[in-house]
């Protein structure tokens, strides 16, 4: 299945993470965490990373198991192809013979809380990869412009400096490459 994903992500501190969850719970939102295990794949030449793509296997505590390929559009949005682990013809067609070269590079464990609010999804993540743990908020909306605008409003509300964050996969690969030195 293929869809376009519009999201904006901002790094936060552990203190912000707790403050945001407490505030959402006070407002009556359910803040039930679930765990996501992302296994990022690439080849020895970092074909996926160098071409600004992302290839992962995702397993969640809610029972989702899928292979995902993300390709960035010119507008900053991502085309995301999600297929089963044992049948992935769209991903095979996108990557061709290269698919056979890919192997696990790094594992990222995310404890995620998703809160549907009005016309967007507000996401609060705790991410652990390598020896590092970080936190971010993410807004998924119907356009990149709306995702950015809504993310900026959350930053203002929670007194967080707005700065677009690199994707979790980029942060994980940066940490992975540091360990390779």
Secondary structure, DSSP 8 states (H G I E B T S, - for coil): -EEEE-EEEEEE-HHHHHHHHHHHHHTT-----EEEEEEEEE-TT-HHHHTTEEEEEEEETTS-EEEEEEEE-TTS-EEEEEE-SS--HHHHHHHGGGGGG-EEEEEEEEEEEEEEETTEEEEEEEEEETTEEEEEEEEE-SSHHHHHHHHHHHHHHTT----B---HHHHHHHHHHHHT-
